[in-house]
Amino acid sequence: MANAEQHVISIGLPRRLADLLVTEKLITQKQLEEALEAQRQGTEKLGTLLIEKGFLKEDALLEFLSQQCGISYVSLANMPEIPEEAIAAVPEAIARQHTLIPCNKSKDRITVALADPLNVLILDDLKMMTGCDVKAVLASETEILAALEKYYKSASSQEVLDDIVRQSNISAEEAEGIESIEEKEDDADVSLLERSAEDAPVIKMVNLMMASAVKARASDIHIEAFPKEIRVRYRIDGVLHEQPAPPKKFHAAICTRVKIMSNLNIAERRIPQDGRLKLKIEGKEIDMRVSVLPCAPGEKIVMRILDSSGLKVQMSQLGFEPEALAVFKKCMEAPYGINLVTGPTGSGKSTTLYSALANLNTPDTNIITAEDPVEYQLHGINQVQVHAQVGLTFAAALRSFLRQDPDVIMVGEIRDLETASIAINAALTGHLVFSTLHTNDAPGSITRLGMMGVEPFLVSASVLMIEAQRLVRGICPKCKEAYEVDLGWLVKLGVPEQQLQAQKGKVLLHRGKGCENCAKTGYRGRQGLYEVLEVTDAMRELILNKAPSKELKFLAIKQGMLTLRACAIRKLLSGATTVEEMIRVTASDVDT
């Protein structure tokens, strides 16, 4: 029964097909309703429950699916030996990931047995991969798994590595060069590293993932375990992209390797762990922050890539609109007060703050930061890593900072009333303070501080500026193309008519067709959108009167603040980004 369950879990059973089972009298309506009720109370798929309860046999379900999906049902156990050329045509990683087995192959045609008749997308991939027409047949997952073990059993970790290299954006020569990666080791870990080196292809596999991610300009690497496969994804320009992955049997070895490199406890699999590692890839030092999270099928690893060589320190390079940059620089150079940077995780807040601090970093200025974590180390700035477990919180660090004769203080995040109160006290006693909040827009930060319990008169007296930001993907310059849209359509999207007055009926926009340079996405790189609210005397009066966020935003726009959507519209009309990207990033900000 377990094997049948595995099969149905992998293919599922849509409700439409379940109703047809009743129509064909393979099950009764009462049996279907009983299975549906059991499905609502648990996590198993409908087909699994029908088999578990004895309402339907696996072979009957397969015959039914074969008829409904229009593909033949075959028994692999009764088929002759599968030819070697058929097995060689499909990499093991692909076969295991999609639970399929190549059955036969001629010069221009290959037959593939699938466990999931609804997985039609893989057929197109196989056609491109093999250069042959692909004929799909349906087979029991039990038999497919047995065939995978039989015909791919000789595949070594080296062969799996070769498969991944072939599918990745790293050439064979570059893959060999990955061995030049240098790890920062402690003497206590030498013995562990020596033992892990026994399976060299596994080490190369992990190094390949890291080097490939760096080459693809990824910000994060996600390694996830599922019941039958590993999924590897890179976050490139803010969006996750799936990558070639090794079979599930390598998951434990990969996790252990990453833990060893990060000086984590390889025996601990019950609690989350955080670590850090340093690599040297093609002569460039790369820091990675590692997070290991225990999940039901196996540990999930996320590695944040911290490439300090790509850190921009010039404010003019960040993408500010001229008006917003002028306000930001004015408040950044004030002798005292609080400047807040807001936005969701991954919106570039750290880059903006580091750029501001780098511009203020002179020999006559004492700058101290409290961060969690310290992502980039800046020369000439005293950076403190927060450790809440030992009592070194943001609030505790701030108290100590005030005894260190600082000129500029940066607090990683204002999370509570205590931290906010100390930061405001520092600003009111002659210090310039930078910090972050998590709000949707700049005016919302005033409301957020009030919700924390900060008195309005303290906010109005201390806050100089609030800047909200997002990142939009830029159009790939190598496949950029122009196209025309109706002026009226853009007005409906929220583009102000005054910005389109110079146009006559049609507006020229741009998009990326997709090429090798952008991995067929049409996008390459990101640019910032910055909403900068200056706290003027009129704004202070509204804050003292506890005005709602909407009124604060209305006044800010009246005084010249560009909203996130307004900045996105400028980048859209200048050909820097697309309509789809503007809507995706600024969907919640429609006031311009």
C-alpha positions in Angstrom: 0.0 0.0 0.0 2.9 2.4 0.7 4.0 2.2 -2.9 0.6 2.9 -4.3 0.4 5.9 -1.9 3.6 7.2 -3.2 2.4 7.0 -6.8 -0.9 8.8 -6.2 0.9 11.5 -4.1 3.2 12.3 -7.0 0.4 12.6 -9.6 -2.5 13.9 -7.5 -6.1 13.6 -8.6 -8.0 16.7 -9.6 -11.6 16.9 -8.5 -12.8 16.9 -12.2 -11.2 13.5 -12.7 -12.6 12.3 -9.3 -16.1 13.1 -10.4 -15.5 11.1 -13.6 -14.6 8.1 -11.4 -18.1 8.2 -10.0 -19.6 8.6 -13.5 -17.7 5.6 -14.7 -18.9 3.7 -11.6 -15.4 2.9 -10.4 -16.3 4.4 -7.1 -19.6 5.6 -5.5 -20.6 9.1 -4.7 -20.6 8.2 -1.0 -17.0 6.8 -1.2 -15.9 10.0 -3.0 -17.5 12.2 -0.3 -15.9 10.1 2.4 -12.5 10.5 0.8 -13.0 14.3 0.3 -13.9 14.7 4.0 -10.8 12.8 5.0 -8.7 15.0 2.6 -10.1 18.2 4.3 -8.9 16.9 7.7 -5.4 15.9 6.6 -2.7 16.6 3.9 -3.0 13.4 1.8 -4.0 13.6 -1.9 -7.4 12.4 -3.0 -6.1 9.5 -5.0 -4.1 8.3 -2.1 -7.1 8.2 0.2 -9.2 6.3 -2.4 -6.6 3.6 -2.5 -5.9 3.5 1.2 -9.6 3.1 2.0 -9.9 0.2 -0.4 -12.3 2.1 -2.7 -10.0 1.7 -5.8 -7.1 -0.3 -6.8 -3.9 1.2 -8.2 -4.0 -0.5 -11.5 -7.6 0.5 -12.0 -6.7 4.2 -11.3 -3.8 4.0 -13.7 -6.0 2.5 -16.5 -8.6 5.3 -15.8 -5.9 8.0 -16.0 -4.5 6.5 -19.1 -7.8 6.8 -20.9 -8.6 10.3 -19.6 -5.2 11.7 -20.4 -4.9 10.0 -23.8 -1.6 8.2 -23.2 -0.9 4.4 -23.1 -0.5 2.6 -19.8 2.4 0.1 -19.8 3.9 -2.3 -17.3 7.6 -1.9 -17.0 7.9 -5.3 -15.4 6.7 -6.9 -18.6 8.9 -4.8 -20.9 12.2 -6.0 -22.4 15.6 -4.6 -21.1 15.8 -0.9 -21.6 18.6 0.0 -24.1 21.7 1.8 -22.8 21.3 4.6 -25.4 17.9 5.4 -24.0 19.1 5.6 -20.4 22.1 7.7 -21.5 19.9 10.2 -23.2 18.2 11.4 -20.0 20.4 12.5 -17.0 19.7 10.8 -13.7 19.0 14.1 -12.0 16.1 14.8 -14.4 14.7 11.3 -14.3 14.6 11.2 -10.5 13.3 14.8 -10.1 10.3 14.1 -12.4 9.9 10.4 -11.7 10.3 9.2 -15.2 12.3 6.5 -17.1 13.3 6.4 -20.8 12.0 3.2 -22.2 13.3 3.2 -25.8 15.1 5.4 -28.3 15.4 5.5 -32.0 17.3 8.0 -34.2 14.7 10.7 -33.8 12.2 9.5 -31.2 12.4 8.6 -27.5 9.7 6.9 -25.4 9.5 8.0 -21.8 7.4 6.4 -19.0 5.9 9.0 -16.6 4.4 8.5 -13.2 2.5 11.8 -13.5 0.4 12.0 -16.8 -0.3 15.7 -16.0 3.4 16.7 -16.1 3.4 17.7 -19.8 6.0 20.5 -19.4 8.8 18.0 -18.9 8.1 16.6 -22.4 9.1 19.9 -24.0 12.2 20.0 -21.9 13.1 16.4 -22.9 12.6 17.3 -26.6 15.0 20.2 -26.4 17.5 18.1 -24.3 17.5 15.0 -26.5 16.7 16.5 -29.9 14.1 13.8 -30.4 10.3 13.7 -30.6 9.1 12.5 -27.2 6.4 9.9 -26.7 4.9 9.6 -23.2 3.5 6.5 -21.6 2.0 6.0 -18.2 3.6 3.6 -15.7 3.3 2.8 -12.0 5.6 4.9 -9.9 6.6 1.7 -8.0 7.9 0.2 -11.2 9.6 3.5 -12.3 11.4 3.8 -9.0 12.6 0.2 -9.3 13.8 0.9 -12.9 15.6 4.0 -11.8 17.5 2.0 -9.2 18.2 -0.7 -11.7 19.4 1.3 -14.6 21.0 4.3 -12.8 22.5 2.4 -9.9 26.0 2.7 -11.4 25.8 6.5 -11.5 28.5 7.8 -9.1 28.6 11.2 -7.5 31.1 12.2 -10.1 28.7 11.4 -12.9 25.9 13.4 -11.1 28.3 16.3 -10.8 29.0 16.1 -14.5 25.3 16.2 -15.2 24.9 19.3 -13.1 27.8 21.0 -14.8 26.3 20.3 -18.2 23.0 21.9 -17.1 24.5 24.9 -15.3 25.9 28.2 -16.5 29.4 27.1 -15.6 31.6 25.5 -18.3 33.7 22.3 -17.6 36.9 24.4 -17.5 35.3 26.8 -15.0 34.1 23.9 -12.9 37.7 22.6 -12.7 38.8 26.1 -11.6 36.3 26.0 -8.7 38.8 24.0 -6.8 40.8 27.3 -6.3 38.1 28.4 -3.8 39.8 29.1 -0.5 38.1 28.5 2.8 38.8 30.2 6.0 39.4 27.4 8.4 40.0 27.1 12.1 42.6 24.5 13.3 39.8 22.7 15.2 38.0 21.9 12.0 40.9 20.5 10.0 40.0 16.9 10.9 36.4 17.4 9.9 37.4 18.9 6.6 39.8 16.0 5.9 37.1 13.5 6.5 34.6 15.4 4.3 37.2 15.4 1.5 36.8 11.6 1.1 34.0 12.2 -1.5 35.6 14.9 -3.6 32.7 15.2 -6.1 30.4 16.2 -3.2 32.8 19.0 -2.3 32.9 20.1 -6.0 29.1 19.9 -6.1 28.7 22.4 -3.3 31.5 24.7 -4.7 29.8 24.6 -8.1 26.5 25.8 -6.6 28.3 28.7 -4.9 30.4 29.7 -7.9 27.5 29.3 -10.3 25.4 31.6 -8.0 28.1 34.2 -7.9 28.4 34.2 -11.6 24.7 34.5 -12.0 24.7 37.6 -9.7 22.4 35.8 -7.2 21.9 37.3 -3.8 20.8 34.0 -2.1 21.1 30.2 -2.6 18.2 28.0 -1.5 18.7 24.3 -1.0 15.5 22.5 0.0 14.6 18.9 0.6 11.4 17.3 -0.5 10.3 13.6 -0.1 11.8 12.5 -3.4 14.0 15.4 -4.6 16.3 18.3 -3.8 15.4 21.7 -5.1 18.1 24.3 -5.7 17.1 27.9 -6.4 19.0 31.2 -6.8 17.4 34.6 -6.0 18.5 36.7 -9.0 17.4 40.4 -9.1 14.9 39.7 -6.3 13.2 36.7 -8.0 13.8 33.0 -7.4 15.0 30.8 -10.3 15.2 27.0 -10.1 18.5 25.4 -11.0 19.8 21.9 -11.8 19.8 19.8 -8.6 21.5 16.5 -7.6 19.4 13.5 -6.5 17.9 13.3 -3.1 20.5 10.8 -1.9 23.1 13.6 -1.8 21.1 15.9 0.4 22.7 14.8 3.7 26.2 15.0 2.3 25.6 18.5 0.9 24.2 19.8 4.2 27.1 18.3 6.1 29.6 20.0 3.7 28.0 23.4 4.1 27.9 23.0 7.9 31.6 22.1 8.0 32.5 25.1 5.8 30.4 27.4 8.2 31.8 25.9 11.4 28.3 24.6 12.4 27.5 21.5 14.4 27.1 18.7 11.8 25.4 16.4 14.3 22.6 18.9 15.2 19.6 18.5 13.1 16.8 19.5 15.5 17.3 23.3 15.9 18.1 26.1 13.5 21.8 27.1 13.1 23.4 30.3 11.7 26.9 30.6 10.5 29.2 32.3 8.1 31.9 31.4 5.6 34.4 33.1 3.3 35.3 32.0 -0.2 37.7 33.1 -2.8 36.4 32.7 -6.3 38.6 33.7 -9.2 40.6 36.0 -6.9 37.5 37.7 -5.4 36.6 37.3 -1.8 33.0 36.4 -1.2 31.3 36.3 2.3 28.3 34.1 2.8 25.8 34.1 5.6 24.4 30.6 6.2 21.1 29.7 7.8 20.1 26.1 8.4 16.4 25.3 9.2 15.1 21.9 10.2 12.1 20.9 8.0 10.0 17.7 7.9 11.7 16.1 4.8 15.2 17.4 5.7 17.1 20.5 6.5 16.7 23.6 4.4 19.8 25.8 3.8 19.8 29.4 2.7 23.1 31.1 1.9 23.1 34.9 1.6 25.9 36.1 -0.8 27.6 39.2 0.5 29.8 40.5 -2.2 31.5 43.6 -0.7 33.1 44.4 -4.1 29.7 45.2 -5.5 28.7 47.5 -2.7 28.0 51.0 -4.0 29.1 53.8 -1.8 28.3 56.8 -4.0 24.8 58.2 -3.4 24.5 59.3 -7.0 24.9 55.6 -8.1 21.9 54.3 -6.1 19.1 55.6 -8.5 17.7 58.5 -6.5 15.7 61.1 -8.4 17.4 64.5 -8.2 14.8 66.0 -5.9 14.8 63.1 -3.5 18.6 62.9 -3.5 18.9 66.6 -2.6 16.6 66.1 0.5 18.4 63.0 1.5 21.8 64.6 1.4 20.6 67.7 3.3 19.2 65.6 6.2 22.2 63.2 6.0 24.6 66.1 6.7 22.5 67.6 9.6 24.4 67.9 12.9 21.8 65.9 14.8 18.4 64.2 14.5 17.0 60.9 13.2 16.9 59.7 9.6 14.8 56.6 9.0 15.1 54.2 6.1 12.1 51.9 5.6 11.2 49.0 3.3 10.7 45.2 3.3 13.5 42.7 3.6 15.7 42.7 0.5 14.8 46.2 -0.6 18.4 47.5 -0.3 18.1 49.3 3.0 21.6 48.2 4.1 23.2 49.4 0.9 21.5 52.8 1.3 22.7 53.1 4.9 26.2 52.0 4.2 26.4 54.5 1.3 25.3 57.3 3.6 27.8 56.2 6.3 30.6 55.9 3.8 30.0 59.5 2.7 30.1 60.7 6.4 33.2 58.5 7.2 36.0 61.1 7.7 38.8 61.1 10.3 37.1 63.8 12.3 33.8 61.8 12.7 33.2 59.0 15.2 30.7 56.5 13.7 29.3 53.5 15.6 26.8 51.0 14.3 24.7 48.2 15.9 23.7 45.6 13.4 22.1 42.2 13.3 24.0 40.9 11.4 27.0 42.9 10.3 26.8 42.3 6.6 29.7 44.3 5.3 32.7 45.6 7.2 33.5 49.2 6.5 37.0 50.6 7.2 37.0 53.4 9.8 33.5 52.6 11.2 33.0 50.8 14.5 30.5 48.0 13.9 28.9 46.0 16.7 27.2 42.7 16.2 24.0 42.4 18.2 23.7 39.2 20.3 20.3 39.1 22.0 21.1 35.7 23.6 23.7 37.3 25.8 21.8 40.5 26.4 23.5 42.7 23.7 20.3 44.0 22.2 19.9 47.1 20.1 18.8 49.0 23.2 21.8 47.8 25.2 24.2 48.6 22.5 22.7 52.1 22.1 23.2 52.8 25.9 26.9 51.9 25.5 27.3 53.9 22.4 26.3 57.1 24.2 29.4 56.6 26.5 31.7 56.2 23.4 31.6 59.9 22.3 29.9 59.2 19.0 29.0 61.7 16.3 27.0 59.4 14.1 25.0 56.3 15.3 23.4 53.7 13.1 20.9 51.3 14.7 20.1 48.3 12.5 16.4 48.4 13.3 14.0 50.1 15.7 11.9 47.2 17.0 10.4 48.4 20.3 9.7 51.4 22.5 13.0 51.0 24.4 15.2 51.2 21.4 13.1 54.0 19.9 13.3 56.0 23.1 17.1 55.7 23.4 17.5 56.6 19.7 15.3 59.7 20.1 17.2 60.7 23.3 20.5 60.4 21.3 19.1 62.6 18.5 17.9 65.2 21.0 21.3 65.3 22.7 23.3 66.2 19.6 23.9 62.9 17.7 23.0 62.1 14.1 21.1 58.8 14.2 20.3 56.4 11.3 17.9 53.5 11.6 15.4 51.3 9.8 11.7 50.4 10.2 9.5 48.0 8.4 6.6 50.0 6.9 5.0 50.2 3.5 5.8 53.8 2.8 7.5 56.8 4.4 4.4 58.5 6.1 3.5 55.1 7.6 6.6 55.3 9.8 5.2 58.1 11.8 2.1 56.0 12.6 4.4 53.0 13.3 6.4 55.0 15.9 3.1 56.1 17.5 2.0 52.4 17.7 5.2 51.6 19.6 4.3 54.2 22.2 6.5 57.1 21.2 4.9 60.4 22.0 4.1 62.7 19.0 6.1 65.6 20.4 9.3 63.4 20.6 8.8 62.3 17.0 8.2 65.8 15.7 11.3 67.1 17.6 13.7 64.4 16.5 12.9 63.0 13.1 14.5 64.8 10.2 13.6 62.5 7.2 12.0 59.2 6.4 13.0 57.4 3.2 11.0 54.4 1.9 12.5 52.3 -0.9 12.0 49.3 -3.2 14.1 47.7 -6.0 12.8 47.2 -9.5 14.5 45.0 -12.1 16.1 46.8 -15.0 15.7 45.8 -18.6 18.5 43.8 -20.1 20.5 46.2 -22.4 21.4 43.4 -24.9 17.8 42.4 -25.7 16.0 45.6 -25.0 13.3 46.5 -27.6 10.8 49.3 -27.9 7.0 49.0 -28.5 4.1 51.4 -28.5 1.1 51.6 -26.2 -2.0 53.8 -26.1 -1.7 56.9 -24.0 -5.2 56.2 -22.5 -4.0 52.8 -21.2 -1.2 54.3 -19.3 -3.5 56.9 -17.7 -5.7 54.0 -16.5 -2.6 52.5 -14.9 -2.1 55.7 -12.9 0.4 57.6 -15.0 -0.4 61.3 -14.6 -1.6 63.0 -17.8 0.8 65.9 -17.3 3.7 63.5 -17.7 2.3 62.4 -21.1 1.4 65.8 -22.5 4.3 65.7 -24.9 3.1 62.4 -26.4 0.4 62.2 -29.1 -1.8 59.2 -28.8 1.0 56.6 -28.6 3.8 56.2 -26.0 7.1 54.4 -26.5 7.9 51.9 -23.8 10.6 49.2 -23.6 10.9 45.5 -22.6 13.5 42.7 -22.8 13.0 39.9 -25.3 15.2 37.5 -23.3 18.7 36.4 -24.2 21.7 34.5 -22.8 22.8 37.7 -21.0 19.7 37.8 -18.9 19.0 34.0 -18.7 15.9 34.5 -20.9 14.2 36.7 -18.4 14.5 40.1 -20.1 15.8 41.7 -16.9 19.3 42.3 -15.7 20.3 44.2 -12.5 18.1 46.3 -10.3 17.5 50.0 -9.6 16.2 51.7 -6.5 12.9 53.6 -6.1 13.2 56.2 -3.3 10.3 58.0 -1.5 11.9 60.7 0.6 9.7 62.6 3.2 11.3 65.6 4.8 9.8 66.5 8.2 9.0 70.2 7.7 7.3 72.6 10.2 3.9 71.9 8.6 4.5 68.2 8.9 5.5 68.6 12.6 2.2 70.3 13.2 0.3 67.4 11.7 2.4 64.9 13.8 1.6 66.8 17.0 -2.1 66.6 16.1 -1.8 62.9 15.6 -2.9 63.2 12.0 -3.5 59.9 10.2 -0.9 58.5 7.7 -3.1 59.5 4.7 -3.0 63.2 5.7 0.7 63.1 6.2 1.2 61.6 2.8 -1.1 64.2 1.1 0.9 67.0 2.7 4.2 65.3 1.7 3.2 65.0 -1.9 2.0 68.6 -1.9 5.4 69.7 -0.6 7.1 67.8 -3.5 7.7 64.3 -2.3 7.8 61.7 -5.1 6.0 58.5 -4.1 7.3 55.0 -4.9 4.9 54.8 -7.8 5.9 58.2 -9.1 9.5 57.1 -9.2 8.6 53.9 -10.9 6.7 55.8 -13.6 9.7 58.0 -14.3 11.9 54.9 -14.7 9.2 53.3 -16.9 8.9 56.3 -19.2 12.7 56.6 -19.4 13.0 53.0 -20.6 14.7 51.7 -17.5 12.0 49.2 -16.5 8.8 47.6 -17.6 5.1 48.1 -16.9 4.9 44.6 -15.3 7.8 45.4 -13.0 6.3 48.8 -12.0 3.0 47.1 -11.1 4.7 44.2 -9.2 6.8 46.4 -7.0 4.5 49.4 -6.4 1.1 47.7 -6.5 0.2 49.0 -3.0 1.3 52.6 -3.8 -1.2 54.1 -6.3 -1.2 57.8 -5.2 1.0 59.9 -7.4 
